[in-house]
Structures are given as C-alpha cells and as structure tokens.
Amino acid sequence: MSFLGITSKVIGNLSGSKKDAQFIRTVFKNNFSDFAKKFNEFVAAVNDELQQRKRAKELLFIIDGLEKTASLDIRKKIIFEESNRIRQIKVNTIFTLPIELRPERQRLIAFSEVIAFPFVKIREKDGTIVEKAVERFVDFTYKRIDEKLFDSPETVRRAILMGGGSPREYLRILRYANLYADEEKGLIDGEAMEKAIKKLAAETPHYLTQDDLDKLKLLAEANKAGTPIPYGIQWQDALEKLIVLEYNDGTYKRVNPIVEASELYQRYVIGQ
C-alpha cells in the first residue's frame, strides 16, 4: 500500500509552492503512460486482495467537487482535453459533473456513460405534495440530526417543502434555521425556521433580472396549465443558480420555493 503514501506526498507538494506544483504537473503530463501503468497495477492488486478477503469485487472512485476547480474553461479542459489520459486509468470511476456541463452532453457520451439525477419531486405540477418523497426526506433528516433538536415534525416538514426536493437547498435552510435558533431552548422551532426562510428569500433572488422574472412567470403559467417546458440554453443560468429546480430528467421544472417566497417574485410574477 506504499502507493498511497507516495500519493499523499504528491498532494502535499501540489499544495506547496507554485513552482513545485508546476514541476509535478509537468512530470505527470510527460510521463502519464508510465504513471497509468503503475497505477493500474496497484488497482489490480487491491482488487485481488479485496476479492480474496471477500470484502468487495472491485474499487470504485468517486470524483466530486469539480465545480470548485478554478474557472469553467479549466473544468472543461479537465474533462474533454484530458479524457484520453483519464481513460488510461482502468478502474470504475464516477465523476459528478456541475450542471454547467449539461449542454456538452453529446460530447460527453462519446467517451462515457452520462446519467442525469434530477431533484426529488416534492410537488406535482398542480402543487399537490408528494407525501412519499416528504417521508424519504424525513428519514434523511433524522439519520443525520436528532429528532429532539426540532420542536415539532411540522417544522421539519416546512423546511423540506421549502427545499424543493434539493438535498443541498434543504440543508442550507436547516443551517440558517440553526443560526436563528434560541440557544436557551436548544432546538430549532417554527419561529427560527420562518426567520431563516425570510432571510434566504431576501438573499437568493437578489440578482434576478427582468428577463429572469419574465422566464419565471412563463414557467409558473406553464406548470399551472400542465404544459412541459423543454430544455433550452435560456434556462441554464437559472438552473446553475438554483433559481429553477429540475425534475424528471428535465421534463419538469419548477421555481425554487425560496425564490417563490421572495417579495420580488410575488410582486413581479404573481402580481401581489
């Protein structure tokens, strides 16, 4: 397992001076085939060991957090220009890609299997709550947070519905609610939850343009009429910013409930 020790040293040096990092990257780039061969030998040895011990069949690498890597151009370069090198590594790998790369799907399927994971559908187009989905989020919550830290199931349900089926948005709501929670009570109550929602509703749509609001109005009217909204590049920015949430692999979109709760949305879209 000395390979892991070497890897940790390389990572440490990459985090050091810019000169050292550039030198390491150059060496890897010029000698990648040799590196891939050694790495594949390591993977094969680990897989064999796992099978002999009856622990697992094969290794699986999950590469996450690509959206945190510098710029969009660099992220695209990693995926497309380095794809030949990536494929030299013979191991099961899942890349979680940022939604900004969705328009590149046709290029991606040339060298990989692309699977889209929409958000959990919490509401139907007519607004009906999908109770089974809510129940799954309740399970999701209590496996991570003690039930006693909430004043009631209604408070949890309120946060789930406002999360719109996005685990990340839901956890963001809980995090804000925790900031407003009364330390003396030692739990998140309905009052703290409403303060969190109000705060997020003021922050999230802050940079909405008139064009954005026009699209959101179109979306609200389409959902009310039960009309599907086809994928289009005009929705990409709203999807990336989580202003609009997507379900059923793109055939059903809905405005983020936090955005719906904002004064801006209520005034310009709903007309109240």
C-alpha positions as CSV (number, residue, x, y, z in Angstrom):
1,M,0.0,0.0,0.0
2,S,3.1,2.3,-0.3
3,F,1.4,3.8,-3.3
4,L,-1.0,5.7,-1.0
5,G,2.0,7.1,0.9
6,I,3.5,8.4,-2.3
7,T,0.2,9.9,-3.4
8,S,-0.1,11.8,-0.1
9,K,3.3,13.2,-0.6
10,V,2.5,14.3,-4.1
11,I,-0.7,16.0,-2.9
12,G,1.3,17.7,-0.2
13,N,3.8,19.1,-2.7
14,L,1.0,20.2,-5.0
15,S,-0.4,22.3,-2.1
16,G,3.1,23.9,-1.6
17,S,4.8,26.5,-3.8
18,K,3.5,27.3,-7.3
19,K,6.9,26.3,-8.7
20,D,6.8,22.8,-7.1
21,A,3.2,22.3,-8.2
22,Q,4.0,23.2,-11.8
23,F,7.1,20.9,-11.8
24,I,5.0,18.0,-10.6
25,R,2.2,18.6,-13.1
26,T,4.8,18.7,-15.9
27,V,6.4,15.4,-14.9
28,F,3.0,13.7,-14.7
29,K,2.0,15.1,-18.1
30,N,5.1,14.0,-19.8
31,N,5.1,10.6,-18.2
32,F,1.5,9.8,-17.8
33,S,1.5,6.5,-19.6
34,D,4.1,5.2,-17.1
35,F,2.1,6.5,-14.2
36,A,-1.1,4.9,-15.6
37,K,0.6,1.6,-15.9
38,K,1.8,1.6,-12.3
39,F,-1.5,2.9,-11.0
40,N,-3.4,0.1,-12.9
41,E,-1.0,-2.5,-11.3
42,F,-1.9,-1.0,-7.9
43,V,-5.6,-1.2,-8.6
44,A,-5.4,-4.8,-9.9
45,A,-3.5,-5.8,-6.7
46,V,-6.1,-4.1,-4.4
47,N,-9.0,-5.7,-6.3
48,D,-7.4,-9.1,-6.0
49,E,-6.9,-8.5,-2.3
50,L,-10.5,-7.4,-1.8
51,Q,-11.8,-10.5,-3.6
52,Q,-9.6,-12.9,-1.7
53,R,-10.8,-11.4,1.6
54,K,-14.4,-11.4,0.3
55,R,-14.8,-7.7,1.1
56,A,-15.7,-6.4,-2.3
57,K,-15.4,-7.1,-6.1
58,E,-13.6,-4.0,-7.3
59,L,-12.6,-0.5,-6.3
60,L,-14.8,2.4,-7.2
61,F,-13.5,6.0,-7.3
62,I,-16.0,8.9,-7.0
63,I,-14.6,12.2,-8.2
64,D,-16.6,15.0,-6.7
65,G,-16.3,18.8,-6.3
66,L,-15.2,19.6,-9.8
67,E,-17.3,22.8,-9.7
68,K,-14.8,24.2,-7.1
69,T,-12.0,24.0,-9.6
70,A,-10.9,27.4,-10.9
71,S,-12.8,28.5,-14.0
72,L,-15.3,27.0,-16.4
73,D,-12.7,26.8,-19.1
74,I,-10.3,24.8,-16.9
75,R,-13.1,22.5,-15.8
76,K,-14.0,21.8,-19.5
77,K,-10.3,21.2,-20.2
78,I,-10.0,18.6,-17.5
79,I,-13.0,16.7,-18.8
80,F,-12.5,17.0,-22.5
81,E,-8.8,17.5,-23.3
82,E,-7.7,15.1,-20.6
83,S,-10.3,12.4,-21.4
84,N,-7.7,10.2,-23.2
85,R,-5.5,10.2,-20.1
86,I,-8.4,9.6,-17.8
87,R,-9.4,6.5,-19.8
88,Q,-5.9,5.0,-19.4
89,I,-6.8,4.5,-15.7
90,K,-8.5,1.1,-15.7
91,V,-10.8,1.5,-12.7
92,N,-14.5,2.1,-12.2
93,T,-15.0,5.8,-11.8
94,I,-17.9,8.2,-11.3
95,F,-17.5,11.9,-12.0
96,T,-20.1,14.2,-10.5
97,L,-20.2,17.0,-13.0
98,P,-21.5,20.5,-12.5
99,I,-24.8,21.3,-14.2
100,E,-23.0,23.9,-16.4
101,L,-21.6,21.0,-18.5
102,R,-25.1,19.6,-19.4
103,P,-25.1,21.4,-22.8
104,E,-22.0,19.3,-23.5
105,R,-23.8,16.0,-23.1
106,Q,-23.3,14.9,-26.8
107,R,-19.5,15.4,-26.4
108,L,-19.6,13.6,-23.0
109,I,-21.3,10.4,-24.3
110,A,-18.6,10.0,-26.8
111,F,-16.3,8.6,-24.1
112,S,-18.5,8.0,-21.1
113,E,-22.0,7.0,-19.8
114,V,-23.9,10.1,-18.8
115,I,-26.7,9.8,-16.2
116,A,-28.7,12.8,-15.0
117,F,-30.0,12.9,-11.5
118,P,-32.9,15.3,-11.2
119,F,-34.1,16.7,-7.8
120,V,-36.6,14.7,-5.8
121,K,-40.1,15.7,-6.9
122,I,-41.8,17.1,-3.8
123,R,-44.8,18.6,-5.6
124,E,-46.7,17.7,-8.7
125,K,-47.2,20.4,-11.4
126,D,-50.5,21.3,-9.9
127,G,-48.9,21.8,-6.5
128,T,-50.0,18.5,-4.9
129,I,-47.5,17.4,-2.3
130,V,-45.8,14.0,-3.0
131,E,-46.0,12.5,0.5
132,K,-43.7,9.6,-0.2
133,A,-41.0,12.0,-1.2
134,V,-41.5,14.0,2.0
135,E,-41.3,10.8,4.1
136,R,-37.9,10.0,2.5
137,F,-36.6,13.5,3.4
138,V,-37.8,13.0,7.0
139,D,-35.8,9.7,7.1
140,F,-32.9,11.6,5.5
141,T,-33.1,14.3,8.3
142,Y,-33.4,12.0,11.4
143,K,-30.5,9.9,10.3
144,R,-28.3,13.0,10.5
145,I,-30.0,15.2,13.1
146,D,-31.5,14.1,16.4
147,E,-35.3,14.4,16.3
148,K,-35.2,16.1,19.7
149,L,-33.4,19.1,18.1
150,F,-36.7,20.2,16.4
151,D,-39.8,21.5,18.2
152,S,-42.2,19.5,16.0
153,P,-42.5,17.4,12.8
154,E,-44.3,20.4,11.2
155,T,-41.1,22.5,11.4
156,V,-39.1,19.7,9.6
157,R,-41.9,19.4,7.0
158,R,-41.8,23.1,6.4
159,A,-38.1,23.1,5.7
160,I,-38.5,20.0,3.4
161,L,-41.2,21.7,1.3
162,M,-39.1,24.9,1.0
163,G,-36.1,22.9,-0.1
164,G,-38.0,21.9,-3.2
165,G,-36.5,18.4,-3.4
166,S,-32.9,19.6,-3.4
167,P,-30.9,18.0,-0.5
168,R,-28.4,20.8,-0.7
169,E,-31.1,23.5,-0.6
170,Y,-32.8,21.7,2.3
171,L,-29.6,21.5,4.3
172,R,-29.0,25.2,3.6
173,I,-32.4,26.0,5.1
174,L,-31.6,24.0,8.2
175,R,-28.3,25.7,8.6
176,Y,-29.8,29.1,8.5
177,A,-32.6,28.0,10.9
178,N,-29.9,26.8,13.3
179,L,-28.4,30.3,13.2
180,Y,-31.7,31.8,14.4
181,A,-32.4,29.1,16.9
182,D,-32.8,30.1,20.6
183,E,-29.7,28.8,22.5
184,E,-31.7,28.6,25.7
185,K,-34.3,26.4,24.0
186,G,-31.6,24.3,22.4
187,L,-33.7,23.4,19.4
188,I,-34.9,24.7,16.0
189,D,-38.5,25.8,16.3
190,G,-41.1,27.2,13.9
191,E,-40.1,30.8,14.6
192,A,-36.4,30.2,13.8
193,M,-37.4,28.3,10.6
194,E,-39.6,31.3,9.4
195,K,-36.7,33.7,10.1
196,A,-34.4,31.5,8.1
197,I,-36.8,31.3,5.1
198,K,-37.4,35.0,5.2
199,K,-33.6,35.7,5.2
200,L,-33.0,33.3,2.3
201,A,-35.9,34.6,0.4
202,A,-34.3,38.1,0.5
203,E,-30.9,36.9,-0.5
204,T,-31.5,34.2,-3.2
205,P,-33.3,36.3,-5.8
206,H,-31.1,39.4,-5.3
207,Y,-29.6,39.4,-8.8
208,L,-32.7,38.4,-10.7
209,T,-33.1,40.5,-13.9
210,Q,-36.4,41.5,-15.6
211,D,-35.6,38.8,-18.2
212,D,-35.3,36.2,-15.4
213,L,-38.6,37.3,-13.9
214,D,-40.3,37.0,-17.4
215,K,-39.0,33.4,-17.7
216,L,-40.2,32.6,-14.2
217,K,-43.6,33.9,-15.0
218,L,-43.7,31.8,-18.2
219,L,-42.7,28.8,-16.1
220,A,-45.3,29.4,-13.4
221,E,-48.0,29.7,-16.1
222,A,-46.8,26.5,-17.9
223,N,-46.9,24.5,-14.7
224,K,-50.4,25.8,-13.9
225,A,-51.6,24.7,-17.3
226,G,-49.7,21.3,-17.0
227,T,-47.5,22.2,-20.0
228,P,-44.0,20.8,-20.1
229,I,-41.0,23.1,-20.6
230,P,-38.4,21.7,-23.0
231,Y,-34.7,22.1,-22.2
232,G,-33.2,25.2,-23.6
233,I,-29.9,27.1,-23.1
234,Q,-32.0,30.1,-21.8
235,W,-32.7,28.1,-18.6
236,Q,-29.1,27.1,-18.0
237,D,-28.2,30.1,-15.9
238,A,-31.3,29.8,-13.7
239,L,-30.6,26.1,-13.2
240,E,-27.0,26.7,-12.2
241,K,-28.0,29.3,-9.7
242,L,-30.8,27.1,-8.3
243,I,-33.4,29.7,-9.1
244,V,-35.2,27.0,-11.0
245,L,-35.2,23.3,-10.0
246,E,-35.5,20.5,-12.4
247,Y,-37.3,17.1,-12.1
248,N,-38.0,14.0,-14.2
249,D,-34.7,14.4,-16.0
250,G,-35.6,17.8,-17.5
251,T,-39.2,17.4,-18.5
252,Y,-40.5,19.2,-15.4
253,K,-39.1,22.4,-14.0
254,R,-40.3,24.5,-11.0
255,V,-39.3,27.8,-9.4
256,N,-37.2,27.3,-6.2
257,P,-39.7,27.7,-3.3
258,I,-37.3,30.1,-1.6
259,V,-37.5,32.3,-4.7
260,E,-41.3,32.0,-4.8
261,A,-41.3,33.3,-1.2
262,S,-39.4,36.4,-2.1
263,E,-41.1,39.8,-2.3
264,L,-39.6,40.3,-5.8
265,Y,-41.2,37.1,-7.2
266,Q,-44.6,37.8,-5.5
267,R,-44.7,41.3,-6.9
268,Y,-43.5,40.7,-10.5
269,V,-44.6,37.2,-11.2
270,I,-47.7,36.6,-9.0
271,G,-48.7,40.2,-9.1
272,Q,-49.3,40.6,-5.3
